[in-house]
Amino acid sequence: MRKYNKIETIYKRDIEGTKKLLPGVFRDSTVAFLAYNTWEWTEKVDGTNIRICWDGHKVTFGGRTDNAQIPAPLMNRLNELFGGSVNEEVFEQCFGEAEVILFGEGYGAGIQKGGGDYISNGVDFILFDVLWGENFQPRYMVEAIAKSFDVKVVPIVGTGNLEQAVNFVMSHPNSQIAEKPREMEGIVCRPAVELRNRNGERIIVKIKWEDFKHLT
């Protein structure tokens, strides 16, 4: 099962002692070139990466890697959302025999430190990307697929250039999906139009509060 691409942080790190980010020094030249274009920012949820794979005939579940163990309560929830004959028919109706991977985050009580702030008594799955064949789907398709399975999708928390995105994270916002007040872990930023760099790698970056709090 294909793994989700690693999302790099926006800036390079100081490798001469502090290991802190170097504001304005981009890791990727393509990201630097696009920095003042419009990007879409979604909340980064602090949980465990989950893959829902439809091979055209059956559905299987996986963590970030093929050897990752999915906690039993979360596996039960995934079976509720995507398992069984009815959901199999939904997959068939949506995708036919095409290979599709739904990427999302398992989150809630017992998953990561403070997971109970998201969901105090239980766990859930939230969708953030859909890979259909070799193409990541646009936001409106991700939302439509989430609706088909009656699952949540990560909220869009803003749009704008990357400088504005950094300022947003440095304002220390709270999560938009948590039951209890808790700091937003950060955001994931994508260009308004899906793009890849010269190596065929997807253009996508993360901006985490943990990396920028020392600058506030």
N, C-alpha and C positions, 0 to 999 in steps of 0.2 A: 504494500500500500504506500502510495507516494506521501512523503512528509511535507509539512508546510514549510515554506521558505523561511529561513532565519531573517528576522527584521533587525537591521542594524540601527544603532543610535545615530542621531543626526550629525554630531560633530566627532572629530578625532579626540583621543585622550592624550594627556601629557604623559610621555614615557620617560621623563627624566626625574621622576620622584613622586609627584602628587597623585598621578593616575586620574586626575579630575578632567572633565571635559574642557576643551578649548573653544569657548564661544566664538562663533563666526568661522571656525576652521572646519569646513565640511569634510566628511569621510569620503564622499563620492562626488566626482566632478559634475556628473549629470544632475545630481540633486542640487549642487551649487548653482548650476545654470538655470534650473527651474525654480529656485528658491522664492522668487518674487511673483510667481504665477499663483493661481488659485489652487489650494489643496483642500481636501475634505478631512476633517478630524473626527475620529471616533474614539469613544472611551476604551482604554485598555483595562480589561478586567483581570484581576489577580486570582487566577485559578489554575486549572490544569488543561493543557491542550487536548482536544478530542477530535478525532476524524470519524466521520460517518461515510462509509464507502458503499456505493451502489455499482455493481459490476455489470448491470444489465439483467441480472436474474435474482440476485440476493443481496442483502445488506450485511455488512460487517462493521464492527467498531474497533477503533484503535486509539492509543494515546499518542503522544508526540513522536515516540519511536515504536517500532513493532514489539519491543520487549517491555514497554511501559505497562504497569499494572493499573487498571482502573478500579477505584474503590467500589466496593459492593453496592452501597446506596446509589452511587452515580450510575453504575451499570444497570441497576433496576430502573432508574429514571430514563435512561437511554432506550431501554426496551419498551417502556411505556410510550415514548415519543416516536420511535422509529421501527420497533419490532412488530412481528405479527403479520397476519395475512392482509389486514386492512391497509396498514402502512405500506406493505409491498405493492398493493394496487396503486397507492398514491405515487410511489416511486415510478411504477410502470407508466402511469398516466402523465407524469411530469417529464420523464426522461427517456421512456422507451428502453431500448437496449444500449443506450449510450452510457459510458463510464463517467460517473460523477462522484466528487468528494465534497461533502459538507464539512467545513472547518469551523470549529467553535471552541468555547471554553466551558469546562465543567466547573461550577463554582458553588459556594455555599458552606454550610456548617461542616467543619472538619477538613476542608480543602484549603490549604495555605493558612498562614497565621491571620487571624481576624476574618476568616471566611464566614463566620456567623454574623458579621455585620451586614453582609450581602443578603443572606437568608438565615434567619435565626434558628429555624427548625426544619432543615431539609437541604436538598441540593437541586440544581437545575442545569440546563444547557442553554447557552446563548450563542447564536450563529454570528460569525463575522465575515466569512468568505465562502464562495462556491466555485469550485474548479470543474468545469464541464469540458471534457476532452482536455485540450491544452489551454483553454481560455478561462481566466478569472472573469466572473460575471459582474456587470455593473450593479450599482446599488439598488436600482429599482427591481432587478431580477432577484437579488439576494432577499429583498423584502418580500417579494411575491412567493419565493420558495419557503421562506420562514412562515408565511401565512398558510401555505398549503399544509404544513405539518403542525401548525399552531404552536410555534416556538418563538422565543424572543430573538431580537436582532440587536447587536450593539448600537447604542444611540449615537447619532451624529451630534457632536457637542459644539461644533463651529466650522467655519470655512474661512479661508484667507491664506496669506503667504506664511512662510515658515517662521519669519521673525514674529509675526502675530501669534503663531502657534506656541512658540517658546514663551512669549509673554503671558499667554493664557495659562500655561502650566505653572509658571512662576507666580501667578495670582493664587495658587494653591486651592483649586476648586474641589468641592466634594463630589463624590460619585453620584451619578444620576440614576443608578439602578439599585443602590443599596437600601435596605430597610432602615438601617441605623446610620446616622451621620458618620462618614468615614472619608478620608482623603482619597481623591481619585489617584490611582496608581500612575496615570499618565495618559497619553493619547497616541494613537497610530495615525499617521498622515499619509494620504495617497493623493497623487495629482487628480484634478477633477476628471481627467480622461486617463484611463489605464495606459501606462507606458512601460517600456523596457529600455535598458541601456544597451550599449553596443555589444555586450556579451550575452544579451538575451535575458538578463536578470531583471526581475520586476523592480520598479521604482516604488519604494515604500519605506518609511522610516518611523522610528518611535521616539517619543520625547517623554522621559520619565521624571516625575517630581524628585525622586531620590537623587538624580544626577544634577539637578539645578537648585536644590534648596539652599546650598551654601552661598548662592549668589544673591539671595533675597535679603 
